[in-house]
Amino acid sequence: MKKKSVKKVSLLISAVLALSVFATGCGTTGKTSPGTDSNASTAAANLPKEIRLGYFQSPNGELLAKGQKLLEKKFPGVTIKYTKFDIGRDVNTAMAGGSLDIATIGTPPGTSGLVNELPYKIYYLHDIIGASEALVVKKSAGINSIQDIKGKKIAAPFGSTSHFSLLSALKQNNIAEKDLTILDMQAPDILAAWSRGDIDGAYVWQPAQQNLLDNDGKRIISSKEVAEKGAITGEFGIVSNDFANKYPEVVKAYIEILNQATKEYRTGTDEVVNILSAELGLSKDATKEAMSQIVVLDSADQTKQEYLGTTEKPGNLPQLLKDTSDFLLSQKSVTKSPDLDFFKGKVLTDLYK
């Protein structure tokens, strides 16, 4: 990685560490509605008949907003259609086919989609992934460090943030991919293969990670450690170009919804934990742990230099996308890696004016 890129990545890591203390802070929650200015503008706007939203079971503010039905409350006359995805490449397929308006996607598959000119742009950075994604191995597999995975069978959803972090961890520890068997499996298949004894470990996210830990698993390395060495992953919100052009006020209103949910998320109240527990299918204690493993961002964070930035002063996200694109090119996952200006043009900073 170039020195300039390393400097910007370091700034982003510093911001992540600074924000992490707020992930499960104490406070009070209020059922306040999004800003009144947006209420007035969206009421006057031409609303769609349906909003098709793709989401992950990530323990972040968006999942809380879904559980609170904030989008349904904001637009009671609009049909809200949620589709759960397990992997980013399926989000890209849906976006390419025009079956989604708004979705969440991880940085590697999202970068790949942008490079391949899929019809969407980034409107929000939901979270920075930390220990919520990790390499989990069977206690009986004789793996006590990442060096011990040589000759083992490790699963990961190809093209995902977990796959990116696994490959980055191998590179950081001078382990060749040919030294182990890496299997392409989505989270449900990983759980089944783990139960059958077909794999020795998996690099996977929550809540699947916790399921492995509860069944003879132990963590070897997490994405937090991988990020500290320069390979940062996160999840950002994307919106189709067509929807963003037709309904910009709806996108702004959804940003306010995410902002409200993220602020409530950070309070860590019993109500918040209960809602996320139901959405994740985890116990309350496991949900609290999952929440502590990820850094969520509100709308004020978006305009900071460390993240999206502003139209006048683009943030570090485009550089992170460029660095990710360079890595994907080295892995032959994409056929080109555009320049930094290309990625700056893929971030909708004008929504935050």
C-alpha positions as CSV (number, residue, x, y, z in Angstrom):
1,M,0.0,0.0,0.0
2,K,1.3,3.5,-0.8
3,K,2.5,5.7,2.1
4,K,-0.3,8.2,1.4
5,S,-2.9,5.4,1.5
6,V,-1.4,4.1,4.8
7,K,-1.7,7.5,6.3
8,K,-5.4,7.8,5.4
9,V,-6.1,4.3,6.6
10,S,-4.4,5.1,9.9
11,L,-6.7,8.1,10.3
12,L,-9.7,5.9,9.7
13,I,-8.5,3.3,12.2
14,S,-8.0,6.1,14.8
15,A,-11.5,7.3,14.2
16,V,-12.9,3.8,14.6
17,L,-11.1,3.3,17.9
18,A,-12.3,6.7,19.1
19,L,-15.9,5.9,18.2
20,S,-15.9,2.4,19.6
21,V,-16.3,3.6,23.1
22,F,-19.8,4.9,22.2
23,A,-21.0,1.6,20.7
24,T,-22.7,0.4,23.9
25,G,-22.8,3.6,26.0
26,C,-25.4,4.4,28.6
27,G,-28.2,6.9,28.2
28,T,-31.9,7.3,27.8
29,T,-33.9,6.5,24.6
30,G,-36.7,8.6,23.3
31,K,-39.3,7.9,20.6
32,T,-38.6,11.1,18.8
33,S,-39.5,11.4,15.1
34,P,-37.0,12.4,12.4
35,G,-36.4,16.1,11.8
36,T,-39.5,18.3,11.0
37,D,-37.9,19.9,8.0
38,S,-37.5,16.5,6.3
39,N,-41.1,15.6,7.4
40,A,-42.4,18.6,5.5
41,S,-40.3,18.0,2.4
42,T,-41.1,14.3,2.1
43,A,-44.8,15.0,2.6
44,A,-44.7,17.3,-0.4
45,A,-42.5,14.9,-2.4
46,N,-43.7,12.4,-4.9
47,L,-43.5,9.2,-3.0
48,P,-43.0,5.7,-4.5
49,K,-45.7,3.1,-4.1
50,E,-43.1,0.6,-2.7
51,I,-39.6,0.7,-1.2
52,R,-37.6,-2.4,-1.8
53,L,-34.8,-2.7,0.8
54,G,-32.1,-5.3,1.1
55,Y,-30.5,-5.9,4.4
56,F,-28.0,-8.1,6.4
57,Q,-28.5,-9.5,9.8
58,S,-25.7,-7.2,11.0
59,P,-26.0,-5.9,14.6
60,N,-26.1,-2.3,13.5
61,G,-28.4,0.7,13.5
62,E,-30.2,-0.3,10.3
63,L,-31.3,-3.6,11.8
64,L,-32.6,-1.8,14.8
65,A,-34.5,0.6,12.5
66,K,-36.1,-2.4,10.8
67,G,-37.0,-4.0,14.1
68,Q,-38.6,-0.7,15.2
69,K,-40.5,-0.4,11.9
70,L,-39.3,3.2,11.6
71,L,-39.6,3.2,7.8
72,E,-43.2,2.0,7.9
73,K,-44.0,4.7,10.5
74,K,-42.4,7.4,8.4
75,F,-44.2,6.3,5.2
76,P,-47.5,4.6,6.2
77,G,-48.9,4.8,2.7
78,V,-45.9,3.1,1.1
79,T,-45.3,-0.7,0.9
80,I,-42.0,-1.6,2.5
81,K,-40.5,-4.8,1.1
82,Y,-37.5,-6.2,3.1
83,T,-35.3,-8.9,1.6
84,K,-32.6,-10.5,3.7
85,F,-29.3,-11.3,2.1
86,D,-26.4,-13.5,3.4
87,I,-23.7,-12.2,1.0
88,G,-22.9,-9.1,-0.9
89,R,-22.6,-10.7,-4.3
90,D,-26.3,-11.6,-4.2
91,V,-27.0,-7.9,-3.4
92,N,-25.0,-7.0,-6.5
93,T,-27.0,-9.4,-8.6
94,A,-30.3,-8.0,-7.3
95,M,-29.1,-4.4,-7.9
96,A,-28.0,-5.3,-11.4
97,G,-31.4,-6.8,-12.1
98,G,-33.3,-3.8,-10.8
99,S,-35.1,-5.6,-7.9
100,L,-33.8,-3.4,-5.1
101,D,-34.0,0.3,-4.4
102,I,-31.8,0.5,-1.2
103,A,-29.5,-2.0,0.2
104,T,-26.5,-2.7,2.5
105,I,-23.3,-4.3,1.2
106,G,-19.8,-4.9,2.5
107,T,-16.9,-2.9,1.3
108,P,-15.3,-5.6,-1.0
109,P,-18.4,-6.7,-2.9
110,G,-19.6,-3.1,-2.9
111,T,-16.3,-1.9,-4.3
112,S,-16.5,-4.7,-6.9
113,G,-20.0,-3.6,-7.9
114,L,-18.9,0.0,-8.3
115,V,-15.9,-1.0,-10.4
116,N,-18.2,-3.0,-12.6
117,E,-20.4,0.0,-13.0
118,L,-23.5,-1.5,-11.4
119,P,-26.3,1.2,-11.2
120,Y,-25.9,2.4,-7.6
121,K,-24.0,4.9,-5.4
122,I,-23.1,5.0,-1.7
123,Y,-25.3,7.2,0.5
124,Y,-24.3,6.0,4.0
125,L,-21.6,4.2,5.9
126,H,-23.4,2.0,8.4
127,D,-20.5,0.5,10.4
128,I,-16.9,-0.4,10.6
129,I,-16.4,-4.1,11.2
130,G,-14.3,-5.2,14.2
131,A,-14.5,-8.4,16.1
132,S,-18.0,-9.1,14.7
133,E,-16.2,-11.0,11.9
134,A,-13.6,-13.5,12.9
135,L,-11.8,-16.7,12.1
136,V,-13.4,-19.4,14.3
137,V,-12.0,-22.9,14.4
138,K,-12.9,-26.1,16.1
139,K,-11.2,-26.6,19.5
140,S,-10.5,-30.2,18.4
141,A,-8.7,-29.2,15.1
142,G,-5.4,-28.4,16.8
143,I,-5.3,-24.8,15.6
144,N,-3.9,-22.4,18.2
145,S,-2.7,-19.6,15.9
146,I,-3.3,-18.5,12.4
147,Q,-0.1,-20.3,11.4
148,D,-1.7,-23.6,12.3
149,I,-4.4,-23.3,9.6
150,K,-1.9,-24.6,7.0
151,G,-3.3,-27.8,5.6
152,K,-6.7,-27.2,7.1
153,K,-10.1,-26.6,5.5
154,I,-11.4,-23.1,6.1
155,A,-14.7,-21.8,4.8
156,A,-15.7,-18.2,3.9
157,P,-18.3,-16.7,1.7
158,F,-16.3,-15.7,-1.4
159,G,-16.4,-12.0,-2.4
160,S,-17.5,-11.0,1.1
161,T,-15.9,-8.9,3.8
162,S,-15.0,-12.1,5.7
163,H,-13.3,-13.5,2.6
164,F,-11.4,-10.2,2.1
165,S,-10.3,-10.3,5.8
166,L,-9.3,-13.9,5.6
167,L,-7.1,-13.3,2.5
168,S,-5.7,-10.2,4.1
169,A,-4.8,-12.1,7.3
170,L,-3.0,-14.7,5.3
171,K,-1.0,-12.0,3.4
172,Q,-0.2,-10.2,6.7
173,N,1.1,-13.4,8.2
174,N,3.0,-14.6,5.0
175,I,0.7,-17.6,4.5
176,A,0.1,-18.6,0.9
177,E,-3.5,-19.5,-0.1
178,K,-2.3,-22.8,-1.5
179,D,-1.1,-23.8,1.9
180,L,-4.7,-24.5,3.0
181,T,-8.1,-25.3,1.4
182,I,-10.4,-22.3,1.3
183,L,-14.1,-23.3,0.6
184,D,-16.8,-21.0,-0.7
185,M,-19.8,-21.3,1.6
186,Q,-22.5,-18.9,2.8
187,A,-23.3,-18.7,6.5
188,P,-26.1,-21.3,6.6
189,D,-23.9,-23.8,4.7
190,I,-21.0,-23.1,7.1
191,L,-23.1,-24.0,10.0
192,A,-24.2,-27.3,8.4
193,A,-20.6,-28.2,7.3
194,W,-19.4,-27.4,10.8
195,S,-21.9,-29.7,12.4
196,R,-21.0,-32.5,9.9
197,G,-17.3,-32.1,10.6
198,D,-16.5,-31.2,7.0
199,I,-14.5,-28.0,7.9
200,D,-11.9,-27.1,10.5
201,G,-12.9,-23.5,10.7
202,A,-14.6,-20.5,9.1
203,Y,-14.2,-16.8,8.7
204,V,-17.7,-15.5,9.3
205,W,-19.8,-12.8,10.8
206,Q,-22.5,-12.6,13.5
207,P,-24.8,-14.3,14.3
208,A,-23.3,-17.4,12.6
209,Q,-20.0,-16.7,14.4
210,Q,-21.7,-17.1,17.8
211,N,-23.3,-20.3,16.7
212,L,-19.9,-21.7,15.9
213,L,-18.4,-20.5,19.2
214,D,-21.3,-22.2,21.1
215,N,-20.5,-25.5,19.4
216,D,-16.8,-26.3,20.1
217,G,-15.5,-23.1,18.5
218,K,-12.8,-20.6,19.4
219,R,-11.6,-17.4,17.8
220,I,-8.2,-17.2,16.3
221,I,-8.1,-13.8,14.8
222,S,-10.7,-11.1,14.1
223,S,-11.3,-8.4,11.6
224,K,-10.4,-5.8,14.2
225,E,-6.8,-7.2,14.3
226,V,-6.7,-7.4,10.5
227,A,-7.9,-3.8,10.2
228,E,-5.2,-2.6,12.6
229,K,-2.7,-3.8,10.1
230,G,-4.4,-1.9,7.3
231,A,-7.2,-4.0,5.8
232,I,-10.3,-2.3,7.0
233,T,-13.8,-3.6,6.2
234,G,-17.2,-2.1,6.8
235,E,-20.8,-2.0,5.5
236,F,-22.2,0.8,3.5
237,G,-25.6,1.7,2.2
238,I,-26.2,1.9,-1.5
239,V,-29.1,3.3,-3.4
240,S,-30.0,2.6,-7.1
241,N,-29.3,5.6,-9.4
242,D,-32.9,5.5,-10.6
243,F,-34.4,5.7,-7.1
244,A,-31.9,8.4,-5.9
245,N,-32.8,10.5,-8.9
246,K,-36.5,10.1,-8.5
247,Y,-36.8,10.2,-4.7
248,P,-33.9,12.1,-3.2
249,E,-36.1,13.3,-0.3
250,V,-37.0,9.8,0.6
251,V,-33.3,8.8,0.7
252,K,-32.7,11.9,3.0
253,A,-35.6,10.8,5.2
254,Y,-34.1,7.3,5.5
255,I,-30.8,8.8,6.5
256,E,-32.6,10.6,9.3
257,I,-34.2,7.2,10.3
258,L,-30.8,5.6,10.4
259,N,-29.5,8.5,12.4
260,Q,-32.3,8.1,15.0
261,A,-31.9,4.4,15.2
262,T,-28.1,4.6,15.6
263,K,-28.4,7.1,18.4
264,E,-30.8,4.8,20.2
265,Y,-28.6,1.8,19.5
266,R,-25.7,3.6,21.3
267,T,-27.8,3.8,24.5
268,G,-27.7,0.0,24.8
269,T,-31.0,0.0,26.7
270,D,-32.9,-3.2,27.4
271,E,-35.5,-2.3,24.7
272,V,-32.8,-1.9,22.1
273,V,-31.1,-5.2,23.1
274,N,-34.5,-7.0,23.0
275,I,-35.3,-5.8,19.5
276,L,-31.9,-6.7,18.1
277,S,-32.0,-10.0,19.9
278,A,-35.2,-10.9,18.1
279,E,-33.8,-9.8,14.7
280,L,-30.5,-11.7,15.2
281,G,-31.9,-14.8,16.8
282,L,-29.4,-14.5,19.6
283,S,-29.7,-14.4,23.4
284,K,-29.6,-11.0,25.0
285,D,-26.0,-11.6,26.3
286,A,-24.8,-12.7,22.9
287,T,-26.5,-9.7,21.3
288,K,-24.8,-7.3,23.7
289,E,-21.5,-8.9,22.8
290,A,-22.2,-8.6,19.1
291,M,-23.1,-5.0,19.6
292,S,-19.8,-4.4,21.3
293,Q,-17.9,-5.9,18.4
294,I,-18.9,-3.3,15.7
295,V,-18.6,0.4,15.4
296,V,-21.9,2.1,14.2
297,L,-22.0,5.5,12.7
298,D,-24.7,8.2,12.7
299,S,-25.4,10.9,10.1
300,A,-23.1,13.4,11.8
301,D,-20.2,10.9,11.4
302,Q,-20.8,10.6,7.7
303,T,-19.5,14.1,6.9
304,K,-16.3,13.7,8.9
305,Q,-13.0,13.5,7.1
306,E,-12.6,9.9,8.2
307,Y,-15.7,8.7,6.4
308,L,-17.8,10.2,3.5
309,G,-16.8,13.8,4.0
310,T,-18.5,16.6,2.1
311,T,-18.9,17.6,-1.5
312,E,-16.2,20.3,-0.9
313,K,-13.9,18.0,1.2
314,P,-14.3,14.3,0.3
315,G,-13.5,12.0,3.1
316,N,-11.3,8.9,3.4
317,L,-14.0,6.4,2.2
318,P,-13.1,6.8,-1.5
319,Q,-9.4,6.1,-0.7
320,L,-10.5,3.0,1.3
321,L,-12.5,1.9,-1.8
322,K,-9.5,2.5,-4.0
323,D,-7.3,0.5,-1.7
324,T,-9.9,-2.3,-1.6
325,S,-10.1,-2.2,-5.4
326,D,-6.3,-2.5,-5.7
327,F,-6.4,-5.6,-3.5
328,L,-9.3,-7.1,-5.5
329,L,-7.3,-6.6,-8.7
330,S,-4.3,-8.3,-7.2
331,Q,-6.6,-11.2,-6.4
332,K,-8.0,-11.1,-10.0
333,S,-11.5,-10.5,-8.5
334,V,-11.9,-7.4,-10.7
335,T,-10.3,-6.6,-14.1
336,K,-9.4,-3.0,-13.3
337,S,-8.9,-0.6,-10.5
338,P,-10.1,2.9,-11.3
339,D,-8.5,6.1,-10.0
340,L,-9.5,7.9,-6.8
341,D,-11.7,10.4,-8.6
342,F,-13.8,7.5,-9.9
343,F,-14.7,6.5,-6.3
344,K,-15.2,10.1,-5.2
345,G,-17.9,10.2,-7.8
346,K,-19.7,7.2,-6.3
347,V,-20.4,8.8,-2.9
348,L,-23.5,10.9,-2.5
349,T,-22.2,13.6,-0.2
350,D,-24.7,16.1,-1.5
351,L,-27.4,14.4,0.5
352,Y,-25.9,15.9,3.7
353,K,-26.2,19.6,2.7
